[in-house]
Amino acid sequence: MLNKKLLFIQSTYGDAHQMIRYQELKAYYHESSLLAFERTYYDSTQDLTFISLGKVDHGKYVGRIKNYIKAVRTIEKQISDNLDTDIYFYGFDLLPFLAFRLKKRYSKLIFEIPDIRELYFKKNSVAKILLYALKLSMKKVSILVVTSELFITGFLEKNGISVNGATVIENKVHAKDIEYADVVIDNDNLTIGYFGLIRCARSLKILLKYLDTSENSKLVMYGYFHGISTELKEKVTSHAKVSYRGMYRSPRDLNMIYKNIDLTWIAYPYSAQKEGNFKYARTNRFYEAGYFGIPMLANIESGDAFYVDRYNCGLNIDLSNIKNAAETLRNITPEKINIWKKNLDKIDRNQFEASKEDYDELIAKLRS
């Protein structure tokens, strides 16, 4: 037990990954408070008491400045007068406000990176300013937590950004929170699952092209459409071979959605750029699919591709050409799927399932 207070700041209240992180960390602290920005597109697995930092609209970065100034004041009020207080938070846009505007004393500032916004990869003056601000702000961060080591060895090192006390905590499955129940297996069709934040139009077009020319295949979808045109969304949800079943709660519903599919679409959203978050991020779906032993279909340019190859547990697909990608899917055979399944069965469970040991390095840094 740390004789400290934890202020845990969610960039989005209800985000399953962030909620799990808070639940894991607060057990180590004498006292804790959850603070969060409110958005519309996540449904929390658990209803927890939290202090609202205001409502934030997606994509309206300039308009958030007032929100963050007010948020800093709220955060300062929650810093304990009696206990050393650690502040754990998410959000590149919140980082400089906490790094340079917090006036009240705190113990450690812990910043987690689950993704990097595409703005940082542009070849323009805005990106240069953002990278410079990031470089300055990171000097104030006591501990950096990343969900993919590639964020450090790739993005940060390439941009000459040094970090203090970096540690990796992957997006593994927290099995204790999953509800297990019998599922109905469709033996007549090859079923692909596409779950989570559905934001890749290229993926949807490839999958529709594939379904249009396959005889015994179907697509099951759960999640939230984001940045997808109304026309494409309607085309997907009305397709005879697509079953869109709305939102789900992670990790509670993972058994239900994964155990009735043959292949998982884990492909990170397509980008024609040479640099981007897709090269470094690791998707939750990689770990979820691995945990349930479901072979994967990944973006060949993504951070997950190396591991799909390493474990031979699925197929890396070049998303740059819709027709060729659909043809690649048509070449998948039951024999290949069985090989991928057997290979997944051989992998140590701790590669996909979270445990207390995953937090040992971070806790040691928090104690120092």
N, C-alpha and C positions, 0 to 999 in steps of 0.2 A: 504493500500500500504506500502510495506517495502522499506525504503530508502537504498536499497542494490542492489548489482548485483548478479545474479544467473548464475553460470557456471553449466550447466547440461551435464553430460557425459554419452552418450549412449554406452553400450557395443556392440550394434549392431544397426547401422543406419537402420531405417525402421521397427524395432520391434514395433508392434502396441501398446503394453502395455507401453513401455517406451516413445513412442511418445505422448500418451495421458497424461502421468504423466507430461511431460514437458509442454504441452499446458495448463494444469491445474495450474501448479505452477508459470509459468512465468507471469501470470496475477497479481500476488501479488507483483512482484518486479519492481523496478524503471527501471532496465536494465537487460537484459539476453542474454546469448550466448549458442548456442547448439554446442557441440563437440561430435564426434562419431567415433568409430571404424567401418570399413566397412567390411561386410561379404556378402555372395551371396544368402542366402536362405530366405530372408524376402523381401516383397514388401510393401513399405510404402503407407499408406492411403493418406498421404499428402507429398508434396515435399517442404521441408523447407531448407532454407539456413543453412549450418552447416560447421564447421571447421573440416576437416578430421584429425584423429589421426593415420591414416595408415590402411592398410589392414591386417586382422588377419585370419589365416587359422584355421579351426575347429580342436580341439584336439591336436594341436602342441604347448603345453604349454611352453616347454623350449625355443623354438624359438621365443617366444613372449617377452622375456626379453628386447631385443634391442628396440622392439616396445614401450614398456612401459617407458623405459628411455627417449626416444624421446618424448613420449606423455606428460610426466611430464614437460618437457621444454616448450612444446606448451601450456599446461595448465597454467603454471606460467606466460606466456606472456599475458594471458587473465585476470589475476587477476587485478582488478581495483586499480589504485593509489589514486583514489578519494572516492570510495565507499567501504564499507565493502562488502566482497565477500563471498557468500556461495557456496560450491561445493557439488553438488548432483551427486552421481555416482552409478554404478553397477559393480560387478565383484570381486570375491574373489582374483583373481590373480592380479588385479590392486590395491587392498586395501593396501598391504604393501608399494607399491611405493608411494602412496599418503600420507600414514601415516608417512613415515620416510624420503622421499626424497624431498618433497616440501619445498623449502627454503623461498619463498615469503609468506608474511603474508596473512592469510585468516581468515574469521570470524567463520564459522561452516563447519564441514565436515559431510555430510549426506550420509549414506550408505544404500542402499536398497537391501534386499534379497528376490528374487522371487523364487529361487531354491538353493539347495545345491549340489555341485558336489559329485559324488559317491566316489571320491578319499578320501574324509574326513571320510568315513565309513569303510575303509579297516583296517584290523588288521595287519598293518606292520609299519615299521619305517618311511616310507614316510608320512603316515597318521598322525603319532605322531608329525612329524616336522611341517606339515601343521597346525595342531591344535594348536601347540605352537605358531606359527607365527600369527595365527588368534587371539589367546588370547592376544598377545602383541599389535597387530594392532588395536583391538577393543577399546583399552584404548584411542586411538587417535580420535575415532569416536565421534562426538558431539551428533548425533541423529541417531538411528537405525530405519529404516522403514522395516517392514516385511509384506508380503501379507498373511501370516498365523501365528496366535498366537502360533501354535505348534512349529514353529522354535525356539521360546523363551523358552516355557515351556518344550519342548522336547530336541531338539538338543543342544542348547546353555547351558541350565542348566545342562544337563547330562554330559557335558564336562567341567563344571566349568568355563564357559566363562561369565563374567559379562558385562553388556551393560549400556550405558548412554542414558537416555531419549528415550526409545523404544516406538514406536507407530505402530498400525496395520492399514493398508489401503488395503482392500481386492480387488481382481481382478474383481470388479463389472462392469456391462455393462454401457457404456456411450451412452445412448439412443439418444442423440442429433446428434450423428454422423452417425446414421443408416439410410440407404435409404429404404423407405417402398414402396412396390409395390405388386400387386396381385400375388399370387403363385398358381401353379397347384397341387392339392392334388391327390395322387394316392390312391384311395379307394379299389383297388383290391389286394394290397400287404401290408404286414407289412414292413415298411421301417425303417431301422436303419441308422443313420448318424454317420460317423467317420470323424472328422474335425481337422485341425491344423497341428502340427508337428507329422507326423505319424512315430513313432520310436519304436513301440512295436511289435516285431515279434510274440510273444505269442498271443497277441490280434488278429492279422490277421489270425493266424492258427485256433483260436477258432471260429472266425466269418466264415471262409471258411468251417470248419467242420459243423457248424450250417446250413449254406446255402445249403450245399450238401444234407442235409437230411430234409429240410423244403420245403413245397410246395408253399406257397404264401409269401415268404420273399425276400427282396433284401437289398443291402447295397449301400448307396450313400456316396462317399468320396470326400472331398476337402482338399487340403493341400500339404505339402512337405514331401516326403519320406526321412527319415534320418536313416542311420545305418541299413537299410533293404537290404538283399541280392538281387542281380539282379534276381535270380531265383524266390524268393518269390514275389517280386514286379510284375514280369511278370505274375505269377500265379494269383495274385489278380486282376490286371488290365484287364486280358483277361477272367476272370470268367464271365459266362453268367448272373449271378445275381448281379454283381458288376458294378456300374457306377462311374468311377473315372473322376472327372471333373476339375482337375488341381488346380491351386492356386486361392486364393480369398483374398480380402482385408478386414481386420477387423478394426473397427466394421462396416464399410460401408455395407458389403454384408451379414451381419448376418441374416437379415430377410429372404433373398432369400434362404440361405442354411438350416435354421432351420424350416421354416414354411411348408416344404413339407416332413417332416419325422414324425415318430411315437415314436421313441426311440432314445436317444443319447448315444453313446459310450463315456463315460467320464473316462474310466478306466486308471489310471496312469500306465505306463509301468511296467510289471511284473519283480519281482526280487526274487531270491531264498534266498537272504540274509535276516537276521532278522532285520537288520538296514539299512536304506537308505532314500533318499529324498522322496520316495513314502509315507512314514509314516507321513510326516509333510507338504508336499506341498498341495496346493489347486489348482485345475485346473481351467483355464478360462472357460472351457466347463461347469463346474458346474453352474456358474453364468449365462452363456449364455442360457443354457437349462432351468434353472429356470425362467429367464426373459421371455422366449417365451412359458413357460408352457409345456415343452417337458420332459416326464419321462426319468430317467437316468439309465444307466448300469455302475456301478462303480467297481473298484478293492476293494475287501473286506478288504485288508490290507492298504488302502490308507487313507490320511487325510480327503477325502471327504466322506468316508463310514459312519462316525458318523452322518453326516448331512442327508445323504440319508435315513438312518434309522429313524432319529429324525423326519423328515418331511414325512416319508413314501411316497416318491416321485419316487421310482424306486427300483432297485434290486442291491444288492452287490454280486459280483461274485468271487468265488475262482478261480484264474487263474492258480493254480498250476497243475491242471489236465485238459488237453485240452478236452478229451472226456466228462468228467463230467460237465465242464463249458458249452459245447455245448448243453448237455442234459438240463441244467438249463434254457438255452435260449428257448429251445423247449417247456418248461412248462409254458411260459408266455402266458396268455390268453387276449383277448380283454377286459374282465371284469376287470382284474388286471390293465391294462393300463388306463382304465377309472377312476378307483379309484385313481391311482397315479396322473392323470391329475386334478381331483377334489381337491386333497390335495394341489397341487401346486397353484391352484386358490385361496386357502384360505390364503396363505402366504403373508405377507406384502411385497409390491413391493420393499421397500428399502433394503430387504435382498439380492436382486440381482442387483438393479439399483443404479449406483453411483450418489452422490449428493455433493453439496458444504460442507455439514456437515461432510462428510467422511474425509475432510482435516482440520477440525477445530483444532484438537489436534496437528497436525503437525505445522500448522501456529502459534499456540500459543507458541510452543517450539522455532520456528524460531524467534519470536519477543523477546523472553526472553534474 
